[in-house]
Amino acid sequence: MDNNGTDYEWEGEDYAVDLEEVTDFTFDFEQQAQMGLGTDEDEIFIDGLMGGGIGPWKVSLSAQALKDLKQSRSEGNHLHILGKLRSLASGDWVRRSVARPFPPCGREFRVRLFQALYGANGRILWQVDVGYDDKCGSNSQIVRVWSIGDVKEIQASLDAVERSQKTFSATRVERCKRNLIDKAARLKLPVVFESSSEEENRENGGRETEPDSRDPPEQERVPQDILISGRFHTLTVNVFTSILQGQGHSDFPFDVTGPEATIIKHKNATFILGRSGTGKTSCLLYKLMCRYLARNIVMQEEPIRQLLLTRSEPLARKLQSDVKLLIDTQLLRVADYPHVYGDVIGYEHGNGTPGQIDSMDMDADTTEDLFSLRAGDFPFVCTFDHFLRRLENTITANDRTSISPRRLIDYTIFREAYWPRFPPRSKGHLQSDMVFTEIMGVLKGGSAPLSRQEYIDTSARIAPTFTTEEDRQAVYTLFEAYEKRKRAQDEQDGIDRVRSVMRVLERNQVVRGILLGMFEEVYIDEVQDQRPLEISLLLTLVQNPRGIHFAGDSAQCISQDSTFRFANLKALFFNHFSGHHSTTIDPSAAKATRFTLSHNFRSHQGILRLASWVMDKLWRGFPDCVDKLPPEIGTHMGPKPVLIIGPSLISFLQGAAGGTTADEIRTQQIIIVRDRAVQIELEPQLPEGSIVFTVLQSKGMEYDDVFLYEFFSRSPSLGGFRNMTEGGGWVGYASMHASMCNELKNLYVAITRPRSRLFILESDPGCIPELLTEHVPVPLVVVKRFKNQDLLDLSHEVRQGSTPSSDPQVSQTGTTGSGRGAIFDTVRPTNTTTVQQWIETGDQCMERGIFDQALRCFKNARDPDKIKLASASLSEQSGKECSAKRDLLGIKVHFKEASDSFLELGMKERAAACLEARGDFMKAAELYKGARRYEKAARLFKRAGQYERAANEYLRCGKSSMGLLALYEGELYDRLIFDFHTHRDKIPDNDRLTYARECNRYVRQKDKLKLNLKSRALAMFTSDDEKEAFLKEFKYNKELVEFYVCRGRIKEALLHAVTSGDFDDALDGMIERGRDNSEVVMVVKGVEKEDMRLEDVFNYAQTKRMLANMSGKRKSLSLDYNGRHEGIEWGRKWEEFVAVAGEYIMSGMELERGCIEEGWIREYLDTIVRKWPFSFFFITVTVTYR
């Protein structure tokens, strides 16, 4: 009995004993709460994820309860609520009044509900449940909190709780009712259970056949069930502290199940397989986060260098946001910023105009390399294309001749620029998308391209798209034509691009060694979207095989350039690492462990039964193309899909469309069709509230209700379905019905898009109704039929304002009658669509590039700015299609329209991208500069020939090496010389030497130079060896002699002067620099006679010097050497010659030969007069011979 006189009676048998007698394990919860971590390595991982419990009981919050708890701070109730939750975790429920029985309110709850009161009208709705508790590593009793709020809010959650409890197995119910009481301490303790994984699956979503278990009617919707009984969150120390600190934007991990905890703790390479909604991505993220926390927080080491990749940019942005927010939450450093998922529409630079939040640069044409990554950038999350560009940039920086940029061929370019030019006879009935997939996934996707014969001999089970020899011959002919045209156009596709990188890594071991230690762990989400060759490349970049972790689902491999087979991934991994040095020590490291997840937290059981049936057929028919997994288990029940058959499906969809609100906002109707052709045909005939997606477009999207339109009726593969009803067996099925592989994969993706209700609309489905109701143990769908008259009668009733009649009457086979109102009552939306929901759907479409559907959504939301945005994006898309076809006029027109609209919206970057695409590089650069994207601005300034402006922007964003390169390419050597010295420590050696050589050549070719420019240029060389090599190579002989003289290398100066013919200049230089003549004499004497006759060279130089002075009338240059050559015996005589010649030159008197006493002087003058008469007599020297 509590203080208020309430008597508590616990359900089930009482196991109350003393605490010490029943406890098989003990925990220091206070210490755990302080640290938030366990003790050994495994505990570090999982407890680092959870942040440490707050008591003996694990408190598990529904998504709704966590949302309520975050909001409670603004209401001022958070301290009261947190106090009550702490009491629940302690087990002291009686004394703290937190376990008041909750009245059933006319409902049948299989496990009793309790309430904890707070404030004037607040309630915490909870129960004892069974779940995985990481503290004990097993299932145990836990406190499950369903909802927090006032009485009205609690009442609103009861239906979802009741439906959730209907899925509880009898074992789970019995375990919830067990009691373990510490009577001395008056505490209730959680009972711990040891259970098999099979048993755990039943208790956490599995369903036994029970009397009250029944499928909800088709009209019943379950989105609220997902919020109440989907994934849960443990109330940890970090959650507790975050709420106390008011970090409302924090994000917390989901509760993990036992299998998920095993995956997170696993130390070897991990391959996680799971269908959509089974939590494989969460496991991958939590594994990454735990290892990050273990290294950075517990061990206090440098951040672990983790790489997380995925193909899709929207998914990469979401993962990047999730990882950052999860880690920041665990470290209690969350700032007050919105949790941005994907490339959503927001506001740019706070200017009040719509823009695009672009805080996470994932450009596929980035100029960044992997060396620019810093400790704060890890975990590094990006798309594969962005990573590959960084990898190419890194290789180019170390091996400049290795990779040349070329246009990349994707499916759009293949379809627009290649396919129309192939011979019609070769194309025949083949479709461009299937041929492109076959080329990229089968013909080129392996270690080497297949030959024609190898392709023809490939098993249909491995390559099921084209199975006849005739088709394969045609496909291979198209492949050859594709490769020939690609080479002629100097273009490349994704496979070529990866191969070129791998060739460099094989050839250049230095580069490979640099890259090998760059990442310690690589994670890939949606790995089925990667090609095998791309995975091989990633494996070469990781040194430790234990650092590889992948997650994916081969059933969802429906992209137009990938044919992933998960079964081959383990073999690829083993072959790569089997000879690795780490695996020789521990051979188990070469064997990746495959984990499977089958507990689906997103879809309900009604849809999952049909999805599991599809996957079973896919695996039986094509076991080499999909991985076999256990049937999916839903967390909650839901209505079966409804197969609606009738003649006028468009009229049916028009009638099934919801109405409008008082504000005339239309109700959303989501329709999925098999391909683009059906989409184009259907869309114009539907109301504005109808949004039509192809199966491929819908991948990754979720909606409450979905219509699947004419999937079976328009299927080219109905024969494959018919074979299933005729019991034809599975032997040879892949060869006879090759197209069924993609057909079943597309069907699986389509039927798993709805969260609540799936309606399959068919006009002529053939054997499908029989197949899905009679050839299965339990009908998988409810079949309803209608006629044209039903639509006419219903239309008349609606016009008259009467309520349609209803007659559901479901038969035992799952088929209903044809009551006019019954079908429409089944499919009509039960609530209206808000403006915000329309905007959210439109934003999803924008993220995935489905701009036409985004435009319809924004029109329904009546948002003029987003309408303009979607229209601009459509124009941009048209421009890209014209670019693929090289339609120059279309490029100019469409990109101009797009850029103008983006500018009106204040979206400078998007406008700049369009201007760049149409060739307006200057305008685009100015816009990028205005948007503070300086690197992009610099790149376009350079393309526009504005090299100095490019250099300014590169230097502004810290890209000094790129800035200097721009100055070099623009031949702006004056500025390059000065900027070089400012940034020389950031310049690669190869570039530095190139700049030094070119700048020094430049200053020697220019007449007028700025002060000290020549000396600053020469200082660009880092060593005397580099300077000497430059002066020698370009024959700057005088400077080279000066260079030798300045460094005291007199002998080399004289030898080079003789060799180059500049001996006189060399002597002058030595004299002007104050060199002692004796030093020169010693050098000269040390030169061997056979090397040269220095006396002859000296005499020649003196003669040349004299003539130069005399012929130029340069009287200011006296021929008197003033004893400069004193000490040189064969130079002393020239003093006399200078005296004689100089006397005449200075006085102008006639010089008579007879007055010259020295015979050698007379002879020398005679020689000069005879040999160079013009030069000598030019100065009117008269020599009189007597």
Secondary structure, 3 states (H helix, E strand, C coil): CCCCCCCCCCCCCECCECHHHHCCCCCCHHHHHHHCCCCCHHHHHHHHHHCCECCCCCEEEEHHHHHHHHHHHHHCCHHHHHHHHHHHHHCCCCCCCCCEECCCCCCCCCCCCEEEEECCCEEEEEEEEEEEECCCCEEEEEEEEEEEECHHHHHHHHHHHHHHHHCCCHHHHHHHCCECEECCCCEECCCEECCCHHHHHHHCCCCCCCCCCCCCCCCCCCHHHHHHHCCEEECEHHHHHHHHCCCCCCCCCCCCCHHHHHHHHCCCCEEEEECCCCCHHHHHHHHHHHHHHHHHHHCCCCCCCEEEEECCHHHHHHHHHHHHHHHHHHCCCCCCCCCCCCCCEEECCCCCCEEECCCCCCCCCCCCCHHHCCHHHCCEEEEHHHHHHHHHHHHHHHCCCCCCCCCEECHHHHHHHHHHHCCHHHHCCCCHHHHHHHHHHHHCCCCCCCCHHHHHHCCCCCCCCCCCHHHHHHHHHHHHHHHHHHHHHCCEEHHHHHHHHHHHHHHCHHHHHHHHCCECEEEEECHHHCCHHHHHHHHCCECCHHHEEEEECHHHCCCCCCCCCHHHHHHHHHHHHCCCHHHHHCHHHHCCEEEEECEECCCCHHHHHHHHHHHHHHHHHCCCCCCCCCCCEECCCCCCCEEEECCCHHHHHHHHCCCECCCCCECCEEEEECCHHHHHHHHHHCCCCEEEEEHHHHCCCCEEEEEEECCCCCCCCHHHHHHHHCCCCCCCHHHHCCCHHHHHHHHHHHHCCEEEEEEEEECCCCCHHHHHHCCCCCCCCEEEECCHHHHHHHHHHHHHCCCCCCCCCECCCCEECCCHHHHHHHHCCCCCCCHHHHHHHHHHHHHCCCHHHHHHHHHHHCCHHHHHHHHHHHHHHHHHHHHHHCCHHHHHHHHHHHHHHHHHCCCHHHHHHHHHHCCCHHHHHHHHHHCCCHHHHHHHHHHCCCHHHHHHHHHHCCCHHHHHHHHHHCCCHHHHHHHHHHHHHHCCHHHHHHHHHHHHHHHHHCCCCCCCHHHHHHCCCCCHHHHHHHHHHCCCHHHHHHHHHHCCCHHHHHHHHHHHCCHHHHHHHHHHCCCCHHHHHHHHHCCCCCCCCHHHHHHHHHHHHHHHHHHCCCCCCCCCCCCCCCCCHHHHCHHHHHHHHHHHHHHCCCEEHHHCCCHHHHHHHHHHHHHCHHHHHCCCCCEECC
